[in-house]
Amino acid sequence: MGKTIAIANQKGGVGKTTTAVNLAASMAATKRKVLLIDLDPQGNATMGSGIDKYEVNASAYELLIDGTPLDQVVQKDTSGNFDLVAANSDVTAAEIKLMECFAREVKLKNALAPFKSDYDFIIIDCPPSLNMLTVNAMSAADSVLVPMQCEYYALEGLTALMDTISKLAEVVNPDLAIEGILRTMFDPRNRLANDVSEQLKNHFGEKVYRTVIPRNVRLAEAPSFGTPVMYYDKSSAGARAYLALAGEMIRRAEKEKSKQVA
């Protein structure tokens, strides 16, 4: 049974989509079967995976609104060797249409249910706002990964996000947990970044990943070539960091699984 992880932060520009694409590619590189679901109408994760969002025949809209089965929506020919549910401007309409649907909060969860065992990891790239698409992601997910920059305002925003996640969990998914907090665009020369990083570790302990994603030019360039950074420049600091993150997350997942068996 696959583990479903929503990547969410209500603040934009924190490396959410970069993390979704590169984590999916890194996990796929370890021979895991991975599905990436792009729920952001901007479709950046779709483009970053080498799929032209303007050319797709089916997107998250068809999955959520038309009830098209997942295996008929999925894109197999991504540049990161993972499966993809694409997004484009149609997904904006999906958000509006969802308001008219019965059981609208669990449309994604129900759509994924027959296919969860086909994947080791399902990663959902959420929109940078709390809307019905994000609620669907939280309902379908086992856990939430929160990417954040080590800045003062980000720290304040994190408190609000944690509160939102816990309230959503009460309503749509009591089993929803925090997968982890990922420090992104990190510059170790910045004193404030180091201070915020220490505060995070003191407050959230093991929930903060040991892996830190650095500011990296190659990481910023890769999306314009429609490819994850590990296939754009595998020796770059960004590529190495996401491979390390995938390894850390896989070890955690295996540890959890062995505890459940015991």
C-alpha positions as CSV (number, residue, x, y, z in Angstrom):
1,M,0.0,0.0,0.0
2,G,1.5,3.3,-1.1
3,K,2.2,6.2,1.2
4,T,0.4,9.5,0.1
5,I,2.2,12.7,1.0
6,A,0.8,16.2,0.4
7,I,3.4,19.0,-0.1
8,A,1.8,22.1,1.2
9,N,2.5,25.6,2.4
10,Q,0.0,28.5,2.2
11,K,3.0,30.8,1.4
12,G,4.1,30.8,-2.2
13,G,7.7,30.8,-3.4
14,V,9.1,28.4,-0.8
15,G,10.1,25.6,-3.2
16,K,6.9,23.6,-2.9
17,T,6.7,22.6,-6.6
18,T,10.5,22.2,-6.9
19,T,10.3,19.8,-4.0
20,A,7.4,17.9,-5.4
21,V,9.1,17.3,-8.8
22,N,12.6,16.6,-7.6
23,L,11.5,14.4,-4.7
24,A,9.3,12.3,-7.1
25,A,12.3,11.9,-9.5
26,S,14.7,11.1,-6.7
27,M,12.4,8.4,-5.3
28,A,11.8,7.0,-8.8
29,A,15.6,6.8,-9.2
30,T,15.7,4.4,-6.2
31,K,13.4,2.0,-8.1
32,R,10.3,3.1,-6.2
33,K,7.0,3.4,-8.2
34,V,6.0,7.0,-7.8
35,L,2.9,9.1,-8.8
36,L,3.0,12.9,-8.7
37,I,-0.4,14.7,-8.7
38,D,-0.3,18.3,-9.7
39,L,-3.2,20.1,-8.1
40,D,-1.9,23.6,-8.7
41,P,-3.8,25.2,-11.6
42,Q,-0.5,27.0,-12.7
43,G,0.7,23.5,-13.8
44,N,4.3,24.2,-12.9
45,A,4.9,20.7,-11.6
46,T,3.5,19.4,-14.9
47,M,5.8,21.6,-17.0
48,G,8.8,20.7,-14.7
49,S,8.1,17.1,-15.4
50,G,8.5,17.5,-19.2
51,I,4.8,17.5,-20.0
52,D,3.2,20.4,-21.9
53,K,0.2,21.4,-19.8
54,Y,-1.4,22.9,-22.9
55,E,-1.3,19.6,-24.8
56,V,-2.6,17.1,-22.2
57,N,-5.8,15.3,-23.0
58,A,-6.8,14.7,-19.4
59,S,-5.8,16.4,-16.2
60,A,-6.8,16.5,-12.5
61,Y,-10.1,18.0,-13.7
62,E,-11.2,14.8,-15.4
63,L,-10.1,12.8,-12.3
64,L,-12.0,14.9,-9.8
65,I,-15.0,16.2,-11.7
66,D,-15.7,13.7,-14.5
67,G,-14.8,10.6,-12.5
68,T,-12.3,9.4,-15.1
69,P,-10.3,6.5,-13.6
70,L,-6.8,7.3,-12.6
71,D,-5.2,4.9,-15.1
72,Q,-6.9,6.8,-17.9
73,V,-5.7,10.2,-16.7
74,V,-2.1,9.4,-15.8
75,Q,0.9,10.6,-17.9
76,K,3.6,8.0,-18.2
77,D,6.3,9.7,-20.3
78,T,7.6,12.2,-17.8
79,S,11.2,13.3,-17.7
80,G,11.6,12.1,-14.1
81,N,10.5,8.5,-14.7
82,F,7.5,8.8,-12.5
83,D,3.7,8.8,-13.3
84,L,1.9,12.2,-13.3
85,V,-1.6,13.5,-13.0
86,A,-1.2,16.8,-14.9
87,A,-2.7,20.2,-14.1
88,N,-3.5,23.2,-16.2
89,S,-6.0,26.1,-16.1
90,D,-8.9,23.5,-16.2
91,V,-8.1,22.8,-12.6
92,T,-9.3,26.3,-11.6
93,A,-12.7,25.3,-13.0
94,A,-12.4,22.0,-11.0
95,E,-12.1,24.0,-7.8
96,I,-15.4,25.8,-8.6
97,K,-17.2,22.6,-9.8
98,L,-16.2,20.8,-6.6
99,M,-18.4,23.1,-4.6
100,E,-21.4,21.6,-6.3
101,C,-20.3,18.0,-5.8
102,F,-21.6,15.5,-3.2
103,A,-18.8,14.4,-0.8
104,R,-16.6,17.1,-2.4
105,E,-13.9,16.8,0.3
106,V,-13.1,13.2,-0.5
107,K,-13.2,13.1,-4.3
108,L,-9.4,12.7,-4.7
109,K,-9.3,10.1,-1.8
110,N,-12.0,8.0,-3.5
111,A,-10.3,8.4,-6.9
112,L,-6.9,7.1,-5.6
113,A,-8.3,4.3,-3.4
114,P,-8.3,1.6,-6.1
115,F,-4.8,2.4,-7.3
116,K,-2.9,3.1,-4.0
117,S,-1.3,-0.3,-4.0
118,D,0.2,0.3,-7.4
119,Y,2.6,2.9,-6.0
120,D,5.2,3.1,-3.3
121,F,4.7,6.9,-2.9
122,I,2.0,9.3,-4.1
123,I,3.1,12.9,-3.9
124,I,0.6,15.7,-4.2
125,D,1.7,19.2,-5.1
126,C,-0.9,21.5,-3.4
127,P,-1.9,25.0,-4.5
128,P,-0.4,27.8,-2.3
129,S,-3.8,28.6,-0.8
130,L,-6.4,26.8,1.4
131,N,-9.1,25.9,-1.1
132,M,-11.2,22.8,-1.9
133,L,-8.2,21.4,-3.9
134,T,-6.0,21.6,-0.9
135,V,-8.8,20.1,1.3
136,N,-9.0,17.2,-1.1
137,A,-5.2,16.7,-0.9
138,M,-5.3,16.7,2.9
139,S,-8.2,14.3,2.9
140,A,-6.4,11.9,0.6
141,A,-2.9,12.2,2.2
142,D,-1.4,10.1,5.0
143,S,0.9,13.0,5.9
144,V,2.0,16.6,5.0
145,L,5.5,17.7,4.1
146,V,6.0,21.4,4.7
147,P,8.8,23.1,2.7
148,M,9.8,26.5,4.2
149,Q,12.5,29.1,4.0
150,C,14.3,29.9,7.2
151,E,13.0,33.5,7.6
152,Y,11.1,35.2,10.3
153,Y,7.8,35.6,8.5
154,A,8.0,32.0,7.3
155,L,8.2,30.9,11.0
156,E,5.1,32.9,11.8
157,G,3.3,31.4,8.7
158,L,4.3,27.9,9.9
159,T,2.4,28.3,13.1
160,A,-0.7,29.3,11.2
161,L,-0.2,26.4,8.7
162,M,0.1,23.8,11.6
163,D,-3.1,25.2,13.1
164,T,-4.9,24.9,9.7
165,I,-3.6,21.3,9.2
166,S,-4.8,20.2,12.7
167,K,-8.2,21.8,12.1
168,L,-8.5,20.1,8.7
169,A,-7.5,16.8,10.2
170,E,-10.3,17.0,12.7
171,V,-12.9,17.5,9.9
172,V,-11.7,15.4,6.9
173,N,-8.9,13.1,8.0
174,P,-8.2,12.3,11.7
175,D,-5.2,10.2,10.7
176,L,-3.4,13.1,9.0
177,A,0.1,13.6,10.4
178,I,3.0,16.0,9.8
179,E,5.5,14.0,7.6
180,G,8.3,16.5,8.1
181,I,9.5,20.1,7.8
182,L,12.0,20.7,5.0
183,R,14.3,23.7,5.1
184,T,14.6,25.1,1.5
185,M,16.7,27.8,-0.3
186,F,19.0,27.6,2.7
187,D,22.1,29.8,2.9
188,P,24.4,28.7,5.8
189,R,26.1,32.1,5.7
190,N,22.9,33.9,6.7
191,R,22.8,34.3,10.5
192,L,19.0,34.6,10.6
193,A,18.6,31.4,8.5
194,N,20.7,29.6,11.1
195,D,18.8,31.1,14.0
196,V,15.4,30.1,12.5
197,S,16.8,26.6,11.7
198,E,17.8,26.1,15.3
199,Q,14.3,27.3,16.5
200,L,12.7,24.8,14.2
201,K,14.8,21.9,15.5
202,N,14.2,22.9,19.1
203,H,10.4,23.1,18.5
204,F,9.7,20.3,16.1
205,G,12.6,18.0,16.9
206,E,12.8,14.9,14.6
207,K,10.1,16.3,12.4
208,V,12.7,18.6,10.8
209,Y,14.6,16.7,8.1
210,R,18.3,16.5,8.5
211,T,18.6,17.1,4.8
212,V,18.7,20.8,3.9
213,I,18.0,22.1,0.4
214,P,20.5,24.8,-0.5
215,R,20.1,27.8,-2.7
216,N,21.3,26.4,-6.0
217,V,21.4,27.9,-9.5
218,R,21.0,24.5,-11.2
219,L,17.9,23.8,-9.2
220,A,16.4,27.1,-10.4
221,E,17.4,26.4,-14.0
222,A,16.1,22.9,-14.4
223,P,12.3,23.7,-14.7
224,S,12.9,25.8,-17.8
225,F,14.3,22.6,-19.4
226,G,11.3,20.6,-18.3
227,T,13.4,18.2,-16.3
228,P,14.2,17.4,-12.6
229,V,17.6,18.7,-11.5
230,M,19.1,15.2,-11.2
231,Y,18.8,14.8,-15.0
232,Y,19.8,18.3,-15.7
233,D,23.0,18.3,-13.5
234,K,23.3,15.2,-11.3
235,S,26.5,16.5,-9.7
236,S,24.8,19.8,-8.5
237,A,24.2,20.5,-4.8
238,G,20.5,20.6,-5.5
239,A,20.4,17.1,-7.1
240,R,22.5,15.6,-4.3
241,A,20.2,17.3,-1.6
242,Y,17.0,15.8,-3.1
243,L,18.5,12.4,-3.4
244,A,19.5,12.6,0.2
245,L,16.0,13.7,1.2
246,A,14.5,10.8,-0.7
247,G,16.8,8.4,1.1
248,E,15.9,10.0,4.5
249,M,12.2,9.7,3.8
250,I,12.4,6.1,2.5
251,R,14.3,5.1,5.7
252,R,11.7,6.8,7.8
253,A,8.8,5.0,6.0
254,E,10.5,1.6,6.3
255,K,11.1,2.3,10.1
256,E,7.4,3.1,10.5
257,K,6.4,0.0,8.5
258,S,8.5,-2.3,10.7
259,K,7.0,-0.7,13.9
260,Q,3.5,-1.5,12.5
261,V,4.5,-5.1,11.8
262,A,6.0,-5.5,15.3
